[in-house]
Amino acid sequence: MKKEDIFFAITGDIVSSKEISDRDKIQKLLIQTCEEVNKLFTNYIIVNFSITVGDEIQGLIKRNSPVFEIIEYFEKVLFPVKIRFGVGEGGISTSYYSTTTKMDGECFINSRKGIEEGRKEKRLLKIIIKDKKTEQFLDIIILWIEKTKVEWDKIVFRRFYLYKELGSIEKVAQREKVTKQSIGKCLKRAKYDLILKSEMVLAKWISTENG
């Protein structure tokens, strides 16, 4: 199999969806978010993200795609609703279709495996790739990020992503109409500097493995 024949399949599934009171609203938001992701990351997407069954979404993306940015976009828009992701590396064994529901192959199998392992381990993201040593390395970093983010409340969550969007504590303070000291303390509590560095390492390793 050639490198250019290797892809990432991303499968997402709403956590405890049956416990959500307004499931129709969440499903509409999920559909809308898929459409936004398909537009924002169109240069990387092979098959658009769409709902495959129930509250599950799936899409097929190119090698070297910003995997974590795509996942983060869903996470950010759907918060506080949690979504579990399985990312699978590999080829496909079928033709291309407009949705992934008619497709099959190693990347889809691995993506599904990621979802199942994540469910058993009560994790929100599992990546299944060919290089198992690298997979273990990435998994430890992902686990650390998850354990850190689970402690965030809505304010910390919002201000962290505002910082990523705006790029400075001063701008976040202006947007939130609070002092820079307040934002600084909030981001420090979120361990934002270590989170950002960890995300950079994840993105670099995924790119290196598939470059």
C-alpha positions in Angstrom: 0.0 0.0 0.0 1.3 3.4 -1.0 1.5 6.2 1.6 -1.0 8.2 -0.5 -3.5 5.4 -0.1 -3.5 5.8 3.7 -6.2 7.9 5.4 -7.7 8.7 8.7 -11.3 7.8 9.5 -12.8 9.8 12.3 -15.9 8.5 14.1 -17.7 10.5 16.8 -20.4 9.4 19.1 -22.4 11.5 21.7 -21.7 10.2 25.2 -24.8 9.1 27.2 -27.0 10.5 24.4 -30.1 8.8 25.9 -29.8 10.9 29.0 -29.9 14.2 27.1 -33.3 15.9 27.5 -33.4 17.7 24.1 -31.9 15.2 21.8 -33.5 16.8 18.7 -31.7 20.1 19.4 -28.4 18.3 19.9 -28.8 16.3 16.7 -29.5 19.5 14.7 -26.5 21.1 16.3 -24.5 18.0 15.3 -25.6 18.3 11.7 -24.8 22.0 11.6 -21.4 21.4 13.1 -20.6 18.7 10.5 -21.5 21.2 7.8 -19.2 23.8 9.4 -16.3 21.4 9.7 -16.8 20.3 6.1 -16.4 23.9 4.9 -13.6 24.9 7.3 -11.5 21.8 6.6 -12.6 21.2 3.0 -9.0 20.9 1.7 -8.3 17.9 3.9 -11.6 16.1 3.7 -12.0 13.1 1.3 -15.6 12.2 2.4 -17.7 14.8 4.3 -18.6 14.4 7.9 -22.2 13.4 8.3 -24.5 11.5 10.7 -24.2 7.8 10.0 -26.6 6.4 12.5 -28.4 7.8 15.6 -26.0 10.3 17.2 -22.9 9.0 15.5 -20.9 11.0 12.9 -18.1 9.9 10.6 -15.8 11.4 8.0 -12.7 10.4 6.0 -9.7 12.8 5.8 -6.4 12.9 4.1 -3.0 12.2 5.6 -1.4 15.2 7.3 -4.8 16.6 8.2 -5.2 18.7 11.4 -6.9 15.8 13.1 -7.0 17.4 16.6 -8.2 20.7 15.3 -11.2 18.9 13.6 -12.0 17.0 16.8 -11.5 20.1 18.9 -14.0 22.0 16.8 -16.7 19.5 17.5 -15.7 19.5 21.2 -15.9 23.3 21.4 -19.3 23.7 19.7 -21.0 20.9 21.5 -19.8 21.7 25.0 -21.0 20.8 27.6 -22.3 17.8 25.7 -19.4 15.3 25.4 -18.6 13.4 22.2 -16.3 10.3 22.1 -13.9 10.0 19.1 -12.2 7.1 17.5 -9.5 7.9 14.9 -8.3 5.1 12.7 -5.4 5.0 10.3 -5.4 2.8 7.2 -6.6 2.2 3.7 -10.0 1.7 2.2 -11.3 -1.4 0.4 -14.3 0.0 -1.4 -15.0 2.8 -3.9 -15.5 6.4 -2.8 -19.0 7.5 -2.0 -20.7 10.7 -0.9 -21.0 9.3 2.7 -18.9 6.8 4.6 -21.9 4.5 5.3 -21.3 2.6 2.1 -17.5 2.4 2.6 -15.2 -0.1 4.3 -11.5 -0.6 5.0 -8.8 -0.7 7.6 -9.2 3.0 8.6 -12.9 2.5 9.4 -12.2 -0.7 11.3 -9.6 1.0 13.4 -11.8 4.0 13.9 -14.5 1.8 15.2 -12.0 0.0 17.4 -11.0 3.4 18.9 -14.6 4.1 19.7 -15.1 0.7 21.4 -11.9 1.0 23.4 -12.7 4.5 24.4 -16.1 3.4 25.7 -14.6 0.6 27.7 -11.9 2.8 29.2 -14.3 5.8 29.6 -12.1 7.9 27.4 -13.1 10.6 24.9 -10.4 10.0 22.3 -8.6 6.9 21.1 -6.3 6.8 18.1 -5.5 3.5 16.4 -2.5 3.8 14.0 -0.1 1.3 12.4 3.0 2.2 14.6 2.0 0.8 18.0 4.9 2.4 19.8 3.9 5.8 18.6 0.2 5.0 19.4 1.1 4.3 23.0 3.1 7.5 23.2 0.2 9.6 21.8 -2.3 7.9 24.0 -0.4 8.9 27.2 -0.5 12.6 26.1 -4.1 12.4 25.1 -5.0 10.8 28.5 -3.2 13.6 30.3 -5.1 16.2 28.4 -8.4 14.5 29.0 -7.7 14.2 32.8 -6.9 17.9 32.9 -9.9 19.1 30.9 -12.4 17.1 32.9 -11.7 19.5 35.8 -12.7 22.6 33.8 -16.0 24.4 34.3 -17.8 26.4 31.6 -15.8 29.6 32.4 -12.4 27.9 32.1 -13.5 26.1 29.0 -14.7 29.2 27.3 -11.7 31.3 28.2 -9.2 28.7 27.1 -10.7 28.6 23.7 -11.0 32.3 23.5 -7.3 32.5 24.3 -6.6 30.0 21.4 -8.7 32.2 19.1 -7.5 35.6 20.2 -3.9 34.8 21.1 -3.4 37.1 24.1 -4.6 37.3 27.7 -5.3 41.1 27.2 -7.7 40.4 24.3 -9.5 37.7 26.3 -9.9 40.1 29.2 -11.4 42.7 26.9 -13.8 40.2 25.5 -14.8 38.8 28.9 -14.9 42.3 30.5 -12.6 41.3 33.4 -9.1 42.1 34.4 -6.0 40.5 32.8 -5.1 39.1 36.3 -8.5 37.2 36.4 -7.9 35.7 33.0 -4.3 34.8 33.9 -5.4 33.0 37.0 -8.1 31.2 35.1 -5.8 30.0 32.4 -3.2 29.0 34.9 -5.8 26.8 36.7 -6.5 25.2 33.3 -2.8 24.4 32.8 -3.2 26.1 29.5 0.5 26.4 28.7 1.1 22.6 29.1 -2.1 21.8 27.2 -1.1 23.9 24.3 2.4 22.4 24.2 1.0 18.9 24.4 -1.4 19.6 21.5 1.5 20.8 19.5 3.4 17.6 20.2 0.4 15.5 19.2 -0.1 17.4 15.9 3.7 17.2 15.1 3.8 13.4 15.7 0.8 12.7 13.7 2.2 14.8 10.8 5.6 13.1 11.1 4.1 9.6 11.1 2.1 10.4 8.0 4.4 12.8 6.2 
